[in-house]
Amino acid sequence: MFNRDFIKFLCVGLLNTAVGLSVTFLFINLFGSNYWISTFMGNSIGAVVSYFLNKNFTFKSNVSNREAMWKFASVILCCYLVSYSVSYILFEFTVGDIIDNDVVHTNLTALVGAGIYTLLNYFAQKYFVFKSDSI
């Protein structure tokens, strides 16, 4: 289940996560944007990096861009909604009252959401988006 593709995915993920989280934290801390706008902007920019690197490097897929892009966009959106909603709810019910600094709370929630997102996104890309070459 976790093979060479997963290792490549994690390496690519480090790069697109660095890009995405940098944008997320930039929006939270510099622009004062809320959680949803910040995580959406960060993940959108990280997704562009992710698509091209995962298609060409991780999964070496020959699936056409026309076919893969709509699947990829669907996967990214679904993974985003699920992972960041779970993270948000998890933090609200567990540490919401403990951490009273909104910026720290929002940053930690975004970080946990990114971890959940990575796992969901790997399996969805491997078995749905770039399926023809990755199995």
Buried (B, 14 or more C-beta within 10 A) or exposed (E): EEEEBBEBBBEBBEEBBEBBBEBBBBBBEEEEBEBEEBBBBBBBBBBEBBBEBBBEEBBEBEBEEEEBBEBBEEBBBBBBEBBBEBBBEBBEEEEBEEBEEEEEBBBBBBBBBBEBBBEBBBBBBBEBBBBEEBE
